[in-house]
Protein backbone atom coordinates (compact mmCIF):
# COMPACT_ATOMS: atom_id res chain seq x y z
CA UNK A 1 0.00 0.00 0.00
CA UNK A 2 1.10 3.57 -0.70
CA UNK A 3 0.53 6.38 1.77
CA UNK A 4 -0.85 9.78 0.72
CA UNK A 5 2.29 11.33 2.22
CA UNK A 6 4.49 9.42 -0.22
CA UNK A 7 2.32 10.48 -3.14
CA UNK A 8 1.98 14.14 -2.24
CA UNK A 9 5.76 14.64 -2.23
CA UNK A 10 5.76 13.96 -5.98
CA UNK A 11 4.74 15.91 -9.07
CA UNK A 12 2.29 14.18 -11.41
CA UNK A 13 2.48 15.36 -15.02
CA UNK A 14 -0.57 14.40 -17.06
CA UNK A 15 -1.45 15.09 -20.68
CA UNK A 16 -4.92 14.97 -22.25
CA UNK A 17 -4.05 13.97 -25.81
CA UNK A 18 -7.32 15.34 -27.24
CA UNK A 19 -6.71 13.91 -30.74
CA UNK A 20 -3.46 15.83 -31.18
CA UNK A 21 -1.34 14.59 -34.11
CA UNK A 22 1.58 12.38 -33.22
CA UNK A 23 4.28 14.98 -33.81
CA UNK A 24 2.79 17.19 -31.07
CA UNK A 25 2.77 14.34 -28.58
CA UNK A 26 6.19 13.06 -29.64
CA UNK A 27 7.65 16.47 -28.79
CA UNK A 28 6.49 16.07 -25.18
CA UNK A 29 7.63 12.46 -24.97
CA UNK A 30 11.12 13.45 -26.11
CA UNK A 31 11.32 16.12 -23.38
CA UNK A 32 10.19 13.65 -20.73
CA UNK A 33 12.70 11.04 -21.85
CA UNK A 34 15.53 13.59 -21.92
CA UNK A 35 14.67 14.83 -18.43
CA UNK A 36 13.69 11.38 -17.04
CA UNK A 37 10.22 12.67 -16.13
CA UNK A 38 7.39 10.24 -15.54
CA UNK A 39 4.09 11.18 -17.17
CA UNK A 40 0.56 9.88 -17.71
CA UNK A 41 -1.02 10.31 -21.13
CA UNK A 42 -4.81 10.10 -21.35
CA UNK A 43 -5.33 8.69 -24.83
CA UNK A 44 -8.22 9.53 -27.14
CA UNK A 45 -7.43 7.55 -30.30
CA UNK A 46 -5.18 4.96 -31.89
CA UNK A 47 -1.76 6.23 -32.94
CA UNK A 48 1.86 5.19 -33.40
CA UNK A 49 2.66 7.35 -30.40
CA UNK A 50 0.81 4.92 -28.15
CA UNK A 51 3.24 2.23 -29.23
CA UNK A 52 6.16 4.53 -28.44
CA UNK A 53 4.81 5.07 -24.92
CA UNK A 54 4.63 1.31 -24.43
CA UNK A 55 8.40 1.10 -25.01
CA UNK A 56 8.98 2.99 -21.73
CA UNK A 57 6.72 1.28 -19.15
CA UNK A 58 8.66 2.66 -16.17
CA UNK A 59 8.41 6.22 -17.49
CA UNK A 60 4.98 6.47 -19.06
CA UNK A 61 1.43 5.38 -18.32
CA UNK A 62 -1.46 5.22 -20.78
CA UNK A 63 -4.83 6.17 -19.35
CA UNK A 64 -8.06 6.70 -21.24
CA UNK A 65 -9.79 9.96 -22.16
CA UNK A 66 -13.35 9.09 -23.22
CA UNK A 67 -15.45 11.71 -24.97
CA UNK A 68 -19.13 11.51 -24.02
CA UNK A 69 -20.11 14.79 -25.69
CA UNK A 70 -22.47 14.86 -28.69
CA UNK A 71 -20.73 13.90 -31.94
CA UNK A 72 -18.06 11.79 -30.23
CA UNK A 73 -15.90 9.82 -32.65
CA UNK A 74 -15.51 7.11 -30.01
CA UNK A 75 -19.12 5.91 -30.12
CA UNK A 76 -22.75 6.94 -29.88
CA UNK A 77 -23.51 5.59 -26.42
CA UNK A 78 -21.57 5.48 -23.17
CA UNK A 79 -21.25 1.71 -23.57
CA UNK A 80 -19.84 2.05 -27.11
CA UNK A 81 -17.39 4.69 -25.94
CA UNK A 82 -16.19 2.50 -23.08
CA UNK A 83 -15.74 -0.43 -25.47
CA UNK A 84 -13.69 1.78 -27.79
CA UNK A 85 -11.48 2.96 -24.93
CA UNK A 86 -11.11 -0.57 -23.59
CA UNK A 87 -9.82 -1.70 -26.96
CA UNK A 88 -7.59 1.39 -27.18
CA UNK A 89 -5.85 0.77 -23.85
CA UNK A 90 -6.92 -2.58 -22.40
CA UNK A 91 -4.51 -2.34 -19.44
CA UNK A 92 -5.55 1.17 -18.42
CA UNK A 93 -6.34 1.74 -14.74
CA UNK A 94 -6.69 5.53 -14.90
CA UNK A 95 -9.23 7.77 -16.58
CA UNK A 96 -9.98 11.42 -17.16
CA UNK A 97 -13.14 12.20 -19.08
CA UNK A 98 -13.02 14.77 -21.88
CA UNK A 99 -14.31 18.12 -20.59
CA UNK A 100 -14.42 16.39 -17.16
CA UNK A 101 -17.85 15.01 -18.05
CA UNK A 102 -19.33 12.99 -15.18
CA UNK A 103 -22.50 11.81 -13.50
CA UNK A 104 -23.37 9.30 -10.83
CA UNK A 105 -24.25 6.33 -13.06
CA UNK A 106 -21.13 6.84 -15.12
CA UNK A 107 -18.98 5.99 -12.10
CA UNK A 108 -20.57 2.55 -11.90
CA UNK A 109 -19.93 1.96 -15.61
CA UNK A 110 -16.27 2.82 -15.09
CA UNK A 111 -15.93 -0.04 -12.64
CA UNK A 112 -17.95 -2.41 -14.81
CA UNK A 113 -15.69 -1.85 -17.82
CA UNK A 114 -12.31 -1.29 -16.21
CA UNK A 115 -12.30 -3.26 -12.99
CA UNK A 116 -13.53 -3.09 -9.43
CA UNK A 117 -10.91 -0.48 -8.48
CA UNK A 118 -9.67 2.22 -10.85
CA UNK A 119 -8.48 5.83 -10.68
CA UNK A 120 -10.46 8.82 -11.89
CA UNK A 121 -8.84 12.25 -12.28
CA UNK A 122 -11.79 14.27 -13.58
CA UNK A 123 -12.11 16.83 -10.79
CA UNK A 124 -10.54 20.29 -11.09
CA UNK A 125 -9.44 21.99 -7.85
CA UNK A 126 -7.22 24.84 -9.09
CA UNK A 127 -4.46 25.81 -6.68
CA UNK A 128 -6.09 24.14 -3.68
CA UNK A 129 -3.63 22.96 -1.05
CA UNK A 130 -3.83 19.71 0.90
CA UNK A 131 -5.66 17.81 -1.83
CA UNK A 132 -5.97 14.15 -0.90
CA UNK A 133 -7.14 11.20 -2.99
CA UNK A 134 -10.37 9.69 -1.77
CA UNK A 135 -12.44 6.60 -2.37
CA UNK A 136 -15.87 6.68 -4.01
CA UNK A 137 -17.75 3.39 -3.90
CA UNK A 138 -20.09 2.31 -6.69
CA UNK A 139 -22.36 -0.74 -7.02
CA UNK A 140 -19.60 -2.40 -9.07
CA UNK A 141 -16.49 -1.35 -7.18
CA UNK A 142 -14.54 1.70 -6.08
CA UNK A 143 -13.01 4.75 -7.71
CA UNK A 144 -9.86 6.31 -6.32
CA UNK A 145 -10.60 9.94 -7.13
CA UNK A 146 -7.52 12.08 -7.66
CA UNK A 147 -8.26 15.74 -8.45
CA UNK A 148 -5.91 17.83 -10.58
CA UNK A 149 -4.92 21.17 -9.16
CA UNK A 150 -3.52 22.94 -12.24
CA UNK A 151 -4.71 22.86 -15.86
CA UNK A 152 -3.43 24.81 -18.85
CA UNK A 153 -6.90 25.57 -20.26
CA UNK A 154 -7.97 26.98 -16.89
CA UNK A 155 -4.75 29.00 -16.76
CA UNK A 156 -5.51 30.40 -20.22
CA UNK A 157 -8.75 31.92 -18.95
CA UNK A 158 -6.58 34.43 -17.16
CA UNK A 159 -8.80 34.59 -14.10
CA UNK A 160 -6.38 32.95 -11.68
CA UNK A 161 -2.78 33.14 -12.89
CA UNK A 162 -1.22 30.33 -10.91
CA UNK A 163 2.30 29.79 -12.22
CA UNK A 164 2.82 26.02 -12.03
CA UNK A 165 6.47 26.13 -10.99
CA UNK A 166 5.56 28.19 -7.92
CA UNK A 167 3.23 25.41 -6.75
CA UNK A 168 5.73 22.55 -6.67
CA UNK A 169 6.15 22.74 -2.90
CA UNK A 170 2.43 22.98 -2.13
CA UNK A 171 1.06 20.56 0.41
CA UNK A 172 -1.16 17.79 -0.91
CA UNK A 173 -1.33 15.88 -4.20
CA UNK A 174 0.03 17.88 -7.12
CA UNK A 175 -1.46 16.73 -10.42
CA UNK A 176 -0.82 18.97 -13.43
CA UNK A 177 -2.87 18.82 -16.63
CA UNK A 178 -1.46 19.90 -20.00
CA UNK A 179 -2.69 19.55 -23.58
CA UNK A 180 -0.11 18.79 -26.31
CA UNK A 181 -1.78 21.22 -28.71
CA UNK A 182 -1.30 24.13 -26.28
CA UNK A 183 2.35 23.24 -25.71
CA UNK A 184 3.00 22.88 -29.44
CA UNK A 185 1.38 26.21 -30.35
CA UNK A 186 2.61 27.97 -27.20
CA UNK A 187 -0.96 29.15 -26.68
CA UNK A 188 -1.19 32.47 -24.83
CA UNK A 189 -4.97 32.78 -24.41
CA UNK A 190 -8.21 31.07 -25.38
CA UNK A 191 -8.68 33.78 -28.04
CA UNK A 192 -5.29 32.83 -29.44
CA UNK A 193 -6.33 29.17 -29.52
CA UNK A 194 -9.63 30.01 -31.27
CA UNK A 195 -7.64 31.89 -33.90
CA UNK A 196 -5.39 28.86 -34.40
CA UNK A 197 -8.40 26.59 -34.88
CA UNK A 198 -9.84 29.06 -37.41
CA UNK A 199 -6.54 29.09 -39.36
CA UNK A 200 -6.06 32.80 -38.78
CA UNK A 201 -2.53 33.97 -39.58
CA UNK A 202 -0.66 34.67 -36.36
CA UNK A 203 2.66 36.00 -35.22
CA UNK A 204 4.74 32.84 -34.86
CA UNK A 205 7.02 34.37 -32.22
CA UNK A 206 4.69 34.25 -29.26
CA UNK A 207 6.15 34.27 -25.78
CA UNK A 208 4.88 33.52 -22.29
CA UNK A 209 2.55 30.86 -23.62
CA UNK A 210 1.86 27.33 -22.43
CA UNK A 211 5.06 25.92 -23.91
CA UNK A 212 7.05 28.42 -21.85
CA UNK A 213 4.93 27.63 -18.79
CA UNK A 214 5.52 23.91 -19.27
CA UNK A 215 9.28 24.28 -19.69
CA UNK A 216 9.46 26.52 -16.61
CA UNK A 217 7.80 23.73 -14.64
CA UNK A 218 10.10 21.09 -16.13
CA UNK A 219 13.16 23.17 -15.25
CA UNK A 220 11.92 23.77 -11.70
CA UNK A 221 11.24 20.06 -11.17
CA UNK A 222 14.71 19.16 -12.47
CA UNK A 223 16.51 21.91 -10.55
CA UNK A 224 14.84 21.00 -7.26
CA UNK A 225 15.22 17.26 -7.92
CA UNK A 226 11.53 16.65 -7.33
CA UNK A 227 10.36 13.12 -8.03
CA UNK A 228 7.67 12.62 -10.65
CA UNK A 229 5.06 9.89 -10.53
CA UNK A 230 2.37 8.09 -12.51
CA UNK A 231 -1.34 8.35 -11.78
CA UNK A 232 -1.59 4.58 -11.46
CA UNK A 233 0.39 4.86 -8.21
CA UNK A 234 -2.83 6.07 -6.57
CA UNK A 235 -4.43 2.70 -7.21
CA UNK A 236 -3.52 1.34 -3.79
CA UNK A 237 -3.22 4.38 -1.56
CA UNK A 238 -4.32 4.04 2.07
C-alpha positions in Angstrom: 0.0 0.0 0.0 1.1 3.6 -0.7 0.5 6.4 1.8 -0.8 9.8 0.7 2.3 11.3 2.2 4.5 9.4 -0.2 2.3 10.5 -3.1 2.0 14.1 -2.2 5.8 14.6 -2.2 5.8 14.0 -6.0 4.7 15.9 -9.1 2.3 14.2 -11.4 2.5 15.4 -15.0 -0.6 14.4 -17.1 -1.5 15.1 -20.7 -4.9 15.0 -22.3 -4.1 14.0 -25.8 -7.3 15.3 -27.2 -6.7 13.9 -30.7 -3.5 15.8 -31.2 -1.3 14.6 -34.1 1.6 12.4 -33.2 4.3 15.0 -33.8 2.8 17.2 -31.1 2.8 14.3 -28.6 6.2 13.1 -29.6 7.6 16.5 -28.8 6.5 16.1 -25.2 7.6 12.5 -25.0 11.1 13.5 -26.1 11.3 16.1 -23.4 10.2 13.6 -20.7 12.7 11.0 -21.8 15.5 13.6 -21.9 14.7 14.8 -18.4 13.7 11.4 -17.0 10.2 12.7 -16.1 7.4 10.2 -15.5 4.1 11.2 -17.2 0.6 9.9 -17.7 -1.0 10.3 -21.1 -4.8 10.1 -21.4 -5.3 8.7 -24.8 -8.2 9.5 -27.1 -7.4 7.6 -30.3 -5.2 5.0 -31.9 -1.8 6.2 -32.9 1.9 5.2 -33.4 2.7 7.4 -30.4 0.8 4.9 -28.1 3.2 2.2 -29.2 6.2 4.5 -28.4 4.8 5.1 -24.9 4.6 1.3 -24.4 8.4 1.1 -25.0 9.0 3.0 -21.7 6.7 1.3 -19.2 8.7 2.7 -16.2 8.4 6.2 -17.5 5.0 6.5 -19.1 1.4 5.4 -18.3 -1.5 5.2 -20.8 -4.8 6.2 -19.3 -8.1 6.7 -21.2 -9.8 10.0 -22.2 -13.4 9.1 -23.2 -15.4 11.7 -25.0 -19.1 11.5 -24.0 -20.1 14.8 -25.7 -22.5 14.9 -28.7 -20.7 13.9 -31.9 -18.1 11.8 -30.2 -15.9 9.8 -32.7 -15.5 7.1 -30.0 -19.1 5.9 -30.1 -22.7 6.9 -29.9 -23.5 5.6 -26.4 -21.6 5.5 -23.2 -21.2 1.7 -23.6 -19.8 2.1 -27.1 -17.4 4.7 -25.9 -16.2 2.5 -23.1 -15.7 -0.4 -25.5 -13.7 1.8 -27.8 -11.5 3.0 -24.9 -11.1 -0.6 -23.6 -9.8 -1.7 -27.0 -7.6 1.4 -27.2 -5.9 0.8 -23.9 -6.9 -2.6 -22.4 -4.5 -2.3 -19.4 -5.6 1.2 -18.4 -6.3 1.7 -14.7 -6.7 5.5 -14.9 -9.2 7.8 -16.6 -10.0 11.4 -17.2 -13.1 12.2 -19.1 -13.0 14.8 -21.9 -14.3 18.1 -20.6 -14.4 16.4 -17.2 -17.9 15.0 -18.0 -19.3 13.0 -15.2 -22.5 11.8 -13.5 -23.4 9.3 -10.8 -24.3 6.3 -13.1 -21.1 6.8 -15.1 -19.0 6.0 -12.1 -20.6 2.5 -11.9 -19.9 2.0 -15.6 -16.3 2.8 -15.1 -15.9 0.0 -12.6 -18.0 -2.4 -14.8 -15.7 -1.8 -17.8 -12.3 -1.3 -16.2 -12.3 -3.3 -13.0 -13.5 -3.1 -9.4 -10.9 -0.5 -8.5 -9.7 2.2 -10.9 -8.5 5.8 -10.7 -10.5 8.8 -11.9 -8.8 12.2 -12.3 -11.8 14.3 -13.6 -12.1 16.8 -10.8 -10.5 20.3 -11.1 -9.4 22.0 -7.8 -7.2 24.8 -9.1 -4.5 25.8 -6.7 -6.1 24.1 -3.7 -3.6 23.0 -1.0 -3.8 19.7 0.9 -5.7 17.8 -1.8 -6.0 14.2 -0.9 -7.1 11.2 -3.0 -10.4 9.7 -1.8 -12.4 6.6 -2.4 -15.9 6.7 -4.0 -17.7 3.4 -3.9 -20.1 2.3 -6.7 -22.4 -0.7 -7.0 -19.6 -2.4 -9.1 -16.5 -1.4 -7.2 -14.5 1.7 -6.1 -13.0 4.8 -7.7 -9.9 6.3 -6.3 -10.6 9.9 -7.1 -7.5 12.1 -7.7 -8.3 15.7 -8.4 -5.9 17.8 -10.6 -4.9 21.2 -9.2 -3.5 22.9 -12.2 -4.7 22.9 -15.9 -3.4 24.8 -18.8 -6.9 25.6 -20.3 -8.0 27.0 -16.9 -4.7 29.0 -16.8 -5.5 30.4 -20.2 -8.8 31.9 -19.0 -6.6 34.4 -17.2 -8.8 34.6 -14.1 -6.4 33.0 -11.7 -2.8 33.1 -12.9 -1.2 30.3 -10.9 2.3 29.8 -12.2 2.8 26.0 -12.0 6.5 26.1 -11.0 5.6 28.2 -7.9 3.2 25.4 -6.8 5.7 22.6 -6.7 6.2 22.7 -2.9 2.4 23.0 -2.1 1.1 20.6 0.4 -1.2 17.8 -0.9 -1.3 15.9 -4.2 0.0 17.9 -7.1 -1.5 16.7 -10.4 -0.8 19.0 -13.4 -2.9 18.8 -16.6 -1.5 19.9 -20.0 -2.7 19.6 -23.6 -0.1 18.8 -26.3 -1.8 21.2 -28.7 -1.3 24.1 -26.3 2.4 23.2 -25.7 3.0 22.9 -29.4 1.4 26.2 -30.4 2.6 28.0 -27.2 -1.0 29.1 -26.7 -1.2 32.5 -24.8 -5.0 32.8 -24.4 -8.2 31.1 -25.4 -8.7 33.8 -28.0 -5.3 32.8 -29.4 -6.3 29.2 -29.5 -9.6 30.0 -31.3 -7.6 31.9 -33.9 -5.4 28.9 -34.4 -8.4 26.6 -34.9 -9.8 29.1 -37.4 -6.5 29.1 -39.4 -6.1 32.8 -38.8 -2.5 34.0 -39.6 -0.7 34.7 -36.4 2.7 36.0 -35.2 4.7 32.8 -34.9 7.0 34.4 -32.2 4.7 34.2 -29.3 6.1 34.3 -25.8 4.9 33.5 -22.3 2.5 30.9 -23.6 1.9 27.3 -22.4 5.1 25.9 -23.9 7.0 28.4 -21.9 4.9 27.6 -18.8 5.5 23.9 -19.3 9.3 24.3 -19.7 9.5 26.5 -16.6 7.8 23.7 -14.6 10.1 21.1 -16.1 13.2 23.2 -15.3 11.9 23.8 -11.7 11.2 20.1 -11.2 14.7 19.2 -12.5 16.5 21.9 -10.5 14.8 21.0 -7.3 15.2 17.3 -7.9 11.5 16.6 -7.3 10.4 13.1 -8.0 7.7 12.6 -10.6 5.1 9.9 -10.5 2.4 8.1 -12.5 -1.3 8.4 -11.8 -1.6 4.6 -11.5 0.4 4.9 -8.2 -2.8 6.1 -6.6 -4.4 2.7 -7.2 -3.5 1.3 -3.8 -3.2 4.4 -1.6 -4.3 4.0 2.1 
